[in-house]
C-alpha cells in the first residue's frame, strides 16, 4: 500500500511505514478474534461486520487539519 499525506505527498519514511503496517496487523488480529467470538456466541456475522464498520467510522481525529 502506498500511504499519502493529506497534501497527496507519498509517505516514504521506513519507520513510519513499519508502524503503520504493525498497527494494521494488530487491528486485523483483534477484529478477527472478535468476529470469531461473536460468531461462536451465535451473533450474525454481517451484523457484527456492520458494527465494526460503524466503529471505524466513529473514530475521531485528535489532530484536525490546521492546528
MOPAC internal coordinates of N, CA, C and O (Angstrom, degrees):
PM7 1SCF
backbone

  N    0.0000 0     0.00 0     0.00 0    0    0    0
  C    1.4394 1     0.00 0     0.00 0    1    0    0
  C    1.5183 1   108.73 1     0.00 0    2    1    0
  O    1.2310 1   120.91 1   -40.46 1    3    2    1
  N    1.2983 1   115.87 1   139.54 1    3    2    1
  C    1.4602 1   121.56 1   175.29 1    5    3    2
  C    1.5275 1   107.64 1   -99.93 1    6    5    3
  O    1.2310 1   120.63 1   -59.35 1    7    6    5
  N    1.3178 1   116.41 1   120.65 1    7    6    5
  C    1.4624 1   122.23 1   179.39 1    9    7    6
  C    1.5271 1   109.10 1   -95.55 1   10    9    7
  O    1.2310 1   121.18 1   -39.38 1   11   10    9
  N    1.3167 1   115.35 1   140.62 1   11   10    9
  C    1.4600 1   121.18 1  -178.98 1   13   11   10
  C    1.5210 1   110.58 1  -127.78 1   14   13   11
  O    1.2310 1   121.39 1   -27.74 1   15   14   13
  N    1.3244 1   114.94 1   152.26 1   15   14   13
  C    1.4654 1   121.90 1   174.61 1   17   15   14
  C    1.5244 1   108.03 1   -76.42 1   18   17   15
  O    1.2310 1   120.07 1   -11.71 1   19   18   17
  N    1.3512 1   117.46 1   168.29 1   19   18   17
  C    1.4628 1   119.55 1   176.32 1   21   19   18
  C    1.5317 1   113.06 1   -57.59 1   22   21   19
  O    1.2310 1   120.65 1   156.45 1   23   22   21
  N    1.3273 1   116.37 1   -23.55 1   23   22   21
  C    1.4668 1   120.60 1   178.86 1   25   23   22
  C    1.5308 1   112.18 1   -86.94 1   26   25   23
  O    1.2310 1   120.53 1  -179.67 1   27   26   25
  N    1.3356 1   116.59 1     0.33 1   27   26   25
  C    1.4558 1   120.64 1   179.06 1   29   27   26
  C    1.5126 1   114.86 1    89.22 1   30   29   27
  O    1.2310 1   120.36 1  -175.65 1   31   30   29
  N    1.3327 1   116.92 1     4.35 1   31   30   29
  C    1.4635 1   120.69 1   178.82 1   33   31   30
  C    1.5251 1   109.99 1   -79.03 1   34   33   31
  O    1.2310 1   120.88 1   -40.51 1   35   34   33
  N    1.3018 1   115.92 1   139.49 1   35   34   33
  C    1.4597 1   121.16 1  -178.66 1   37   35   34
  C    1.5293 1   110.59 1   -71.25 1   38   37   35
  O    1.2310 1   120.69 1   -44.85 1   39   38   37
  N    1.3436 1   116.28 1   135.15 1   39   38   37
  C    1.4637 1   122.04 1   174.39 1   41   39   38
  C    1.5220 1   106.76 1   -84.01 1   42   41   39
  O    1.2310 1   120.42 1   -63.07 1   43   42   41
  N    1.3256 1   116.80 1   116.93 1   43   42   41
  C    1.4596 1   120.71 1  -174.92 1   45   43   42
  C    1.5287 1   113.66 1  -115.31 1   46   45   43
  O    1.2310 1   120.09 1   170.10 1   47   46   45
  N    1.3216 1   117.42 1    -9.90 1   47   46   45
  C    1.4654 1   120.98 1  -177.82 1   49   47   46
  C    1.5389 1   109.82 1   -63.05 1   50   49   47
  O    1.2310 1   121.10 1   -57.14 1   51   50   49
  N    1.3178 1   115.50 1   122.86 1   51   50   49
  C    1.4611 1   121.52 1  -177.17 1   53   51   50
  C    1.5236 1   111.67 1   -59.53 1   54   53   51
  O    1.2310 1   120.06 1   137.86 1   55   54   53
  N    1.3210 1   117.48 1   -42.14 1   55   54   53
  C    1.4650 1   120.81 1  -178.93 1   57   55   54
  C    1.5399 1   111.20 1   -65.96 1   58   57   55
  O    1.2310 1   120.25 1   137.85 1   59   58   57
  N    1.3282 1   117.13 1   -42.15 1   59   58   57
  C    1.4678 1   120.47 1   177.91 1   61   59   58
  C    1.5246 1   110.57 1   -61.78 1   62   61   59
  O    1.2310 1   120.70 1   136.17 1   63   62   61
  N    1.3199 1   116.27 1   -43.83 1   63   62   61
  C    1.4636 1   120.32 1   179.59 1   65   63   62
  C    1.5242 1   111.57 1   -64.42 1   66   65   63
  O    1.2310 1   120.91 1   142.68 1   67   66   65
  N    1.3322 1   115.86 1   -37.32 1   67   66   65
  C    1.4596 1   120.32 1   177.71 1   69   67   66
  C    1.5244 1   110.85 1   -63.99 1   70   69   67
  O    1.2310 1   120.21 1   135.24 1   71   70   69
  N    1.3246 1   117.20 1   -44.76 1   71   70   69
  C    1.4677 1   121.23 1   179.23 1   73   71   70
  C    1.5257 1   110.60 1   -62.65 1   74   73   71
  O    1.2310 1   120.45 1   135.20 1   75   74   73
  N    1.3317 1   116.75 1   -44.80 1   75   74   73
  C    1.4651 1   120.07 1   178.00 1   77   75   74
  C    1.5204 1   111.01 1   -58.18 1   78   77   75
  O    1.2310 1   120.79 1   132.14 1   79   78   77
  N    1.3290 1   116.10 1   -47.86 1   79   78   77
  C    1.4678 1   120.99 1  -179.53 1   81   79   78
  C    1.5213 1   111.19 1   -60.51 1   82   81   79
  O    1.2310 1   120.20 1   134.07 1   83   82   81
  N    1.3363 1   117.21 1   -45.93 1   83   82   81
  C    1.4696 1   121.00 1  -179.51 1   85   83   82
  C    1.5209 1   111.37 1   -65.05 1   86   85   83
  O    1.2310 1   120.34 1   137.54 1   87   86   85
  N    1.3302 1   116.96 1   -42.46 1   87   86   85
  C    1.4679 1   120.06 1   179.08 1   89   87   86
  C    1.5230 1   111.26 1   -61.08 1   90   89   87
  O    1.2310 1   120.64 1   135.08 1   91   90   89
  N    1.3282 1   116.39 1   -44.92 1   91   90   89
  C    1.4639 1   119.80 1  -179.39 1   93   91   90
  C    1.5265 1   111.49 1   -65.21 1   94   93   91
  O    1.2310 1   119.88 1   142.56 1   95   94   93
  N    1.3078 1   117.83 1   -37.44 1   95   94   93
  C    1.4603 1   120.20 1   177.76 1   97   95   94
  C    1.5304 1   110.79 1   -65.63 1   98   97   95
  O    1.2310 1   120.13 1   138.77 1   99   98   97
  N    1.3297 1   117.36 1   -41.23 1   99   98   97
  C    1.4655 1   120.55 1   177.09 1  101   99   98
  C    1.5270 1   110.90 1   -62.47 1  102  101   99
  O    1.2310 1   120.48 1   136.01 1  103  102  101
  N    1.3255 1   116.69 1   -43.99 1  103  102  101
  C    1.4684 1   121.08 1   178.90 1  105  103  102
  C    1.5238 1   109.95 1   -62.48 1  106  105  103
  O    1.2310 1   120.70 1   135.65 1  107  106  105
  N    1.3319 1   116.26 1   -44.35 1  107  106  105
  C    1.4646 1   120.00 1   179.55 1  109  107  106
  C    1.5238 1   111.16 1   -58.76 1  110  109  107
  O    1.2310 1   120.33 1   136.28 1  111  110  109
  N    1.3342 1   116.97 1   -43.72 1  111  110  109
  C    1.4548 1   120.03 1  -178.29 1  113  111  110
  C    1.5270 1   111.89 1   -67.41 1  114  113  111
  O    1.2310 1   120.17 1   138.43 1  115  114  113
  N    1.3266 1   117.28 1   -41.57 1  115  114  113
  C    1.4696 1   120.31 1   177.95 1  117  115  114
  C    1.5318 1   110.13 1   -62.77 1  118  117  115
  O    1.2310 1   120.65 1   136.46 1  119  118  117
  N    1.3296 1   116.36 1   -43.54 1  119  118  117
  C    1.4690 1   120.27 1   178.85 1  121  119  118
  C    1.5235 1   111.35 1   -64.64 1  122  121  119
  O    1.2310 1   120.30 1   139.19 1  123  122  121
  N    1.3339 1   117.03 1   -40.81 1  123  122  121
  C    1.4668 1   120.67 1   178.21 1  125  123  122
  C    1.5243 1   110.55 1   -61.68 1  126  125  123
  O    1.2310 1   120.45 1   133.69 1  127  126  125
  N    1.3251 1   116.74 1   -46.31 1  127  126  125
  C    1.4676 1   120.84 1   178.45 1  129  127  126
  C    1.5239 1   111.04 1   -60.44 1  130  129  127
  O    1.2310 1   120.45 1   136.77 1  131  130  129
  N    1.3264 1   116.74 1   -43.23 1  131  130  129
  C    1.4646 1   120.91 1  -179.00 1  133  131  130
  C    1.5280 1   110.78 1   -66.28 1  134  133  131
  O    1.2310 1   120.28 1   140.27 1  135  134  133
  N    1.3351 1   117.06 1   -39.73 1  135  134  133
  C    1.4639 1   120.16 1   177.35 1  137  135  134
  C    1.5209 1   110.75 1   -62.59 1  138  137  135
  O    1.2310 1   120.55 1   134.46 1  139  138  137
  N    1.3218 1   116.56 1   -45.54 1  139  138  137
  C    1.4597 1   120.06 1   178.80 1  141  139  138
  C    1.5273 1   111.34 1   -60.65 1  142  141  139
  O    1.2310 1   120.21 1   136.77 1  143  142  141
  N    1.3374 1   117.21 1   -43.23 1  143  142  141
  C    1.4664 1   120.57 1   177.41 1  145  143  142
  C    1.5221 1   110.81 1   -60.50 1  146  145  143
  O    1.2310 1   120.59 1   133.84 1  147  146  145
  N    1.3302 1   116.48 1   -46.16 1  147  146  145
  C    1.4691 1   120.54 1  -177.81 1  149  147  146
  C    1.5221 1   110.95 1   -61.08 1  150  149  147
  O    1.2310 1   120.60 1   134.83 1  151  150  149
  N    1.3368 1   116.45 1   -45.17 1  151  150  149
  C    1.4651 1   119.99 1  -179.02 1  153  151  150
  C    1.5263 1   109.99 1   -65.82 1  154  153  151
  O    1.2310 1   120.01 1   137.77 1  155  154  153
  N    1.3334 1   117.59 1   -42.23 1  155  154  153
  C    1.4707 1   120.34 1   178.74 1  157  155  154
  C    1.5254 1   112.00 1   -62.67 1  158  157  155
  O    1.2310 1   120.29 1   150.79 1  159  158  157
  N    1.3447 1   117.06 1   -29.21 1  159  158  157
  C    1.4677 1   120.92 1   179.06 1  161  159  158
  C    1.5202 1   112.01 1   -86.33 1  162  161  159
  O    1.2310 1   120.40 1  -177.92 1  163  162  161
  N    1.3332 1   116.84 1     2.08 1  163  162  161
  C    1.4543 1   120.38 1   174.57 1  165  163  162
  C    1.5160 1   115.48 1    95.69 1  166  165  163
  O    1.2310 1   119.79 1  -171.76 1  167  166  165
  N    1.3319 1   118.01 1     8.24 1  167  166  165
  C    1.4635 1   119.87 1   179.64 1  169  167  166
  C    1.5247 1   110.36 1   -76.43 1  170  169  167
  O    1.2310 1   121.34 1   -26.23 1  171  170  169
  N    1.3182 1   115.04 1   153.77 1  171  170  169
  C    1.4527 1   121.50 1   176.46 1  173  171  170
  C    1.5263 1   109.36 1   -72.20 1  174  173  171
  O    1.2310 1   120.50 1   -53.71 1  175  174  173
  N    1.3242 1   116.66 1   126.29 1  175  174  173
  C    1.4552 1   121.18 1  -177.37 1  177  175  174
  C    1.5274 1   112.44 1   -59.38 1  178  177  175
  O    1.2310 1   120.19 1   135.03 1  179  178  177
  N    1.3277 1   117.24 1   -44.97 1  179  178  177
  C    1.4623 1   120.31 1  -177.91 1  181  179  178
  C    1.5284 1   111.68 1   -65.71 1  182  181  179
  O    1.2310 1   120.39 1   143.11 1  183  182  181
  N    1.3279 1   116.85 1   -36.89 1  183  182  181
  C    1.4608 1   119.53 1   176.87 1  185  183  182
  C    1.5257 1   110.06 1   -64.37 1  186  185  183
  O    1.2310 1   120.50 1   137.75 1  187  186  185
  N    1.3250 1   116.65 1   -42.25 1  187  186  185
  C    1.4580 1   119.88 1   179.75 1  189  187  186
  C    1.5244 1   110.83 1   -63.76 1  190  189  187
  O    1.2310 1   120.22 1   137.67 1  191  190  189
  N    1.3350 1   117.18 1   -42.33 1  191  190  189
  C    1.4622 1   120.89 1   177.82 1  193  191  190
  C    1.5328 1   110.60 1   -61.57 1  194  193  191
  O    1.2310 1   120.44 1   141.13 1  195  194  193
  N    1.3257 1   116.77 1   -38.87 1  195  194  193
  C    1.4689 1   120.60 1   178.41 1  197  195  194
  C    1.5318 1   110.34 1   -64.16 1  198  197  195
  O    1.2310 1   120.38 1   139.28 1  199  198  197
  N    1.3193 1   116.89 1   -40.72 1  199  198  197
  C    1.4674 1   120.85 1   178.46 1  201  199  198
  C    1.5257 1   110.21 1   -63.70 1  202  201  199
  O    1.2310 1   120.18 1   139.11 1  203  202  201
  N    1.3379 1   117.25 1   -40.89 1  203  202  201
  C    1.4694 1   119.89 1   176.82 1  205  203  202
  C    1.5267 1   110.55 1   -61.66 1  206  205  203
  O    1.2310 1   120.41 1   138.69 1  207  206  205
  N    1.3214 1   116.81 1   -41.31 1  207  206  205
  C    1.4625 1   120.47 1   177.92 1  209  207  206
  C    1.5150 1   111.87 1   -61.80 1  210  209  207
  O    1.2310 1   120.72 1   137.93 1  211  210  209
  N    1.3368 1   116.23 1   -42.07 1  211  210  209
  C    1.4642 1   120.70 1   177.73 1  213  211  210
  C    1.5217 1   110.99 1   -64.52 1  214  213  211
  O    1.2310 1   120.88 1   141.74 1  215  214  213
  N    1.3310 1   115.92 1   -38.26 1  215  214  213
  C    1.4596 1   120.22 1   179.23 1  217  215  214
  C    1.5260 1   110.24 1   -62.26 1  218  217  215
  O    1.2310 1   120.23 1   134.36 1  219  218  217
  N    1.3182 1   117.17 1   -45.64 1  219  218  217
  C    1.4637 1   120.76 1   178.83 1  221  219  218
  C    1.5255 1   110.19 1   -63.56 1  222  221  219
  O    1.2310 1   120.54 1   137.17 1  223  222  221
  N    1.3229 1   116.58 1   -42.83 1  223  222  221
  C    1.4708 1   120.29 1  -179.30 1  225  223  222
  C    1.5238 1   111.99 1   -64.05 1  226  225  223
  O    1.2310 1   119.91 1   155.14 1  227  226  225
  N    1.3251 1   117.79 1   -24.86 1  227  226  225
  C    1.4593 1   121.16 1  -177.08 1  229  227  226
  C    1.5375 1   113.79 1   -87.66 1  230  229  227
  O    1.2310 1   120.16 1   175.03 1  231  230  229
  N    1.3306 1   117.29 1    -4.97 1  231  230  229
  C    1.4644 1   119.96 1   179.50 1  233  231  230
  C    1.5101 1   110.27 1   -62.08 1  234  233  231
  O    1.2310 1   121.05 1   -39.65 1  235  234  233
  N    1.3222 1   115.60 1   140.35 1  235  234  233
  C    1.4552 1   120.80 1  -178.60 1  237  235  234
  C    1.5257 1   110.81 1  -109.22 1  238  237  235
  O    1.2310 1   120.93 1   -43.60 1  239  238  237
  N    1.3068 1   115.83 1   136.40 1  239  238  237
  C    1.4571 1   122.58 1   177.38 1  241  239  238
  C    1.5389 1   108.39 1   -80.65 1  242  241  239
  O    1.2310 1   119.69 1   -65.55 1  243  242  241
  N    1.3372 1   118.20 1   114.45 1  243  242  241
  C    1.4624 1   119.65 1   179.86 1  245  243  242
  C    1.5283 1   112.72 1   -78.49 1  246  245  243
  O    1.2310 1   120.55 1   176.65 1  247  246  245
  N    1.3280 1   116.55 1    -3.35 1  247  246  245
  C    1.4659 1   121.78 1  -178.95 1  249  247  246
  C    1.5237 1   109.88 1  -123.91 1  250  249  247
  O    1.2310 1   120.10 1  -109.61 1  251  250  249
  N    1.3283 1   117.42 1    70.39 1  251  250  249
  C    1.4621 1   119.47 1  -177.53 1  253  251  250
  C    1.5276 1   111.64 1   -61.23 1  254  253  251
  O    1.2310 1   120.43 1   -29.29 1  255  254  253
  N    1.3394 1   116.79 1   150.71 1  255  254  253
  C    1.4643 1   120.14 1   179.68 1  257  255  254
  C    1.5266 1   111.23 1   -58.48 1  258  257  255
  O    1.2310 1   121.40 1   -35.53 1  259  258  257
  N    1.3166 1   114.93 1   144.47 1  259  258  257
  C    1.4430 1   119.60 1   177.04 1  261  259  258
  C    1.5189 1   115.31 1    89.88 1  262  261  259
  O    1.2310 1   120.55 1   177.24 1  263  262  261
  N    1.3155 1   116.56 1    -2.76 1  263  262  261
  C    1.4686 1   118.65 1   179.76 1  265  263  262
  C    1.5003 1   110.82 1  -104.09 1  266  265  263
  O    1.2310 1   120.10 1   180.00 1  267  266  265

